[in-house]
Amino acid sequence: MLQKKGTGVDHVLSFEVPDSVLVERISGRLVHPASGRSYHEKFQPPKRAGVDDVTGEPLIRRKDDNVDTLKNRLATFHSQTTPVIDYYQKTGRVAKITADRPKEEGIVSEVPSPYDVEMV
């Protein structure tokens, strides 16, 4: 598809996060359905457990925010993306970014500049 348009892939960023971290993040997510505000049981809890900070209405957990569903989604993700990452890694176009750090640390410093790229 890209070749038809006369372009290609110069760089691939692979954001590396262990599955266990993703499971913890997603399975703890809580949502206020009317506003879309989101909370997390551990990382950003509401002031009162199970209740929206603004309206006082109940928070919900999405049906697909559970461990079993997430593990299935991750298995599909890995089966579809690993071959792509492997392909581009062989061409030296992949930069792996450690993306499971606390928000305060950020990851921007690990994203290579397109003018100064060291690929693996």
C-alpha positions in Angstrom: 0.0 0.0 0.0 2.8 2.5 0.9 4.8 1.5 -2.2 1.9 2.4 -4.4 2.0 5.9 -2.9 5.7 6.1 -3.4 6.6 6.1 0.3 7.8 3.6 2.9 8.4 3.1 6.6 11.5 5.0 7.8 11.2 4.3 11.6 9.1 2.1 13.8 8.6 2.9 17.5 7.9 -0.2 19.6 6.4 0.9 23.0 7.4 -1.9 25.4 5.1 -2.5 28.3 4.9 -5.9 30.1 1.5 -7.5 29.9 1.3 -7.6 33.7 1.5 -3.8 33.8 -1.3 -3.5 31.2 -3.5 -5.9 33.1 -3.1 -3.9 36.3 -3.8 -0.6 34.5 -6.9 -1.8 32.6 -8.4 -4.0 35.3 -8.4 -1.2 37.8 -10.1 1.4 35.5 -13.4 2.9 36.6 -15.6 5.2 34.5 -18.4 7.7 35.1 -20.7 6.8 32.2 -22.4 10.1 31.7 -19.2 12.3 31.5 -16.6 9.8 30.5 -14.4 10.7 33.4 -12.1 7.9 34.3 -10.4 6.9 37.5 -8.2 4.0 38.6 -8.5 2.1 41.8 -4.8 2.3 42.5 -3.3 5.1 40.4 -6.1 7.7 40.4 -8.8 6.7 42.8 -11.9 8.8 43.3 -12.2 10.6 46.6 -14.9 8.1 47.7 -14.6 4.5 46.5 -16.9 3.8 43.6 -18.3 7.3 43.3 -17.6 10.1 40.8 -15.9 13.1 42.4 -18.0 15.7 40.6 -21.5 14.3 40.6 -21.5 11.7 43.4 -22.9 9.2 40.9 -21.8 5.5 40.8 -18.7 4.6 38.8 -18.7 1.5 36.6 -16.2 -0.9 35.3 -16.5 -1.6 31.5 -17.4 -5.2 30.7 -14.2 -5.6 28.6 -12.0 -4.2 31.4 -11.4 -7.6 33.0 -8.4 -9.9 33.2 -9.7 -12.6 30.9 -10.8 -10.3 28.1 -7.6 -8.3 28.3 -5.4 -11.4 28.2 -7.3 -12.5 25.0 -6.8 -9.0 23.5 -3.1 -9.1 24.3 -2.7 -12.5 22.8 -4.3 -11.2 19.6 -2.2 -8.1 19.7 1.1 -10.0 20.1 0.3 -12.5 17.4 -0.4 -9.7 14.9 2.3 -7.2 15.9 5.3 -9.4 16.7 5.8 -10.5 13.1 5.7 -6.8 12.0 8.2 -5.7 14.6 10.5 -8.6 13.8 10.4 -7.7 10.1 11.3 -4.1 10.7 13.9 -5.0 13.3 15.7 -7.0 10.7 15.9 -3.9 8.6 17.2 -1.8 11.5 14.2 0.5 11.7 12.9 -0.3 15.2 13.4 1.9 18.3 12.2 0.1 21.4 10.8 2.5 24.0 10.5 1.5 27.6 7.0 2.7 28.2 6.1 1.3 31.6 7.5 4.1 33.7 5.6 6.4 36.0 3.9 9.3 34.3 6.2 11.8 36.0 9.2 10.2 34.3 7.7 10.5 30.8 9.0 8.7 27.8 9.6 11.6 25.4 13.4 11.5 26.0 13.5 7.9 24.7 11.7 8.7 21.4 14.5 9.2 18.9 14.7 12.3 16.8 14.3 11.5 13.1 17.6 13.2 12.6 19.5 11.3 15.2 18.2 7.8 15.2 19.9 4.7 16.6 17.8 1.7 15.7 18.0 -1.8 16.9 
